C-alpha cells in the first residue's frame, strides 16, 4: 500500500511553494491575504484598501475541464464584487498566455518577478 500518491503530493508542494512566496510578499508590503470559497474557490486573494487581487494556483492545466475549474472561482468573485483589480492570475507549470482577461503565468517567471505581477 502506498501512503502518498506522488502526483498529489507534488501538486500540494507546488501550491504551498507559490503560496509561501505570495505570503512573504504580502507580509513585506503590508497586504492582507485571504482564501475565498463559494462552491468554487480562489486559492489566494491579496487585499489592500478595499481592492482585491485573486490568484489561482494549479500544478497543471491539461484540458478544458481543468481550465474551467481553475477559473470558476475567479470569475464568480469578479461578478460578486467591483473591487477586483488586474491582473487576474493563474500560476501554473505551463506556458504564458492570456485567456478571457486572465493572465496565465508560468510559476518560474512568477516567482522571479513576483513584484511585477502583484499589486502593492
VENQUIGI-V867522 format. One record per residue. N is the residue number from 0. RES is the residue in three letters. SS is DSSP state (h for helix, s for strand, l for the rest). NEAR is the number of other C-alpha atoms within 12 Angstrom. Layout:
BEGIN
[[N	RES	SS	NEAR] [N	RES	SS	NEAR]]
END
This chain:
BEGIN
[[0	UNK	l	4] [1	UNK	l	5] [2	UNK	l	7] [3	UNK	l	11] [4	UNK	l	11] [5	UNK	h	11] [6	UNK	h	12] [7	UNK	h	15] [8	UNK	h	14] [9	UNK	h	17] [10	UNK	h	21] [11	UNK	h	19] [12	UNK	h	17] [13	UNK	h	24] [14	UNK	h	27] [15	UNK	h	20] [16	UNK	h	23] [17	UNK	h	34] [18	UNK	h	31] [19	UNK	h	19] [20	UNK	h	25] [21	UNK	h	41] [22	UNK	h	27] [23	UNK	h	21] [24	UNK	h	25] [25	UNK	h	26] [26	UNK	h	17] [27	UNK	h	14] [28	UNK	l	18] [29	UNK	l	17] [30	UNK	l	25] [31	UNK	s	26] [32	UNK	s	30] [33	UNK	s	23] [34	UNK	s	25] [35	UNK	s	26] [36	UNK	s	17] [37	UNK	l	15] [38	UNK	l	12] [39	UNK	l	19] [40	UNK	s	25] [41	UNK	s	35] [42	UNK	s	33] [43	UNK	s	37] [44	UNK	s	40] [45	UNK	s	40] [46	UNK	s	29] [47	UNK	s	22] [48	UNK	l	15] [49	UNK	l	15] [50	UNK	s	21] [51	UNK	s	33] [52	UNK	s	41] [53	UNK	s	44] [54	UNK	s	48] [55	UNK	s	44] [56	UNK	s	44] [57	UNK	l	37] [58	UNK	l	31] [59	UNK	l	30] [60	UNK	l	25] [61	UNK	l	16] [62	UNK	l	10] [63	UNK	h	12] [64	UNK	h	12] [65	UNK	h	15] [66	UNK	h	26] [67	UNK	h	22] [68	UNK	h	24] [69	UNK	h	32] [70	UNK	h	34] [71	UNK	h	29] [72	UNK	h	31] [73	UNK	h	42] [74	UNK	h	30] [75	UNK	h	23] [76	UNK	h	31] [77	UNK	h	26] [78	UNK	h	12] [79	UNK	h	13] [80	UNK	l	16] [81	UNK	l	15] [82	UNK	l	20] [83	UNK	s	28] [84	UNK	l	28] [85	UNK	l	25] [86	UNK	l	28] [87	UNK	s	35] [88	UNK	s	43] [89	UNK	s	48] [90	UNK	s	44] [91	UNK	s	32] [92	UNK	l	26] [93	UNK	l	20] [94	UNK	l	19] [95	UNK	l	19] [96	UNK	s	17] [97	UNK	s	16] [98	UNK	s	17] [99	UNK	l	17] [100	UNK	l	17] [101	UNK	s	28] [102	UNK	s	29] [103	UNK	s	33] [104	UNK	s	35] [105	UNK	s	28] [106	UNK	h	33] [107	UNK	h	20] [108	UNK	h	20] [109	UNK	h	30] [110	UNK	h	25] [111	UNK	h	15] [112	UNK	l	16] [113	UNK	h	27] [114	UNK	h	18] [115	UNK	h	16] [116	UNK	h	29] [117	UNK	l	35] [118	UNK	l	29] [119	UNK	l	24]]
END
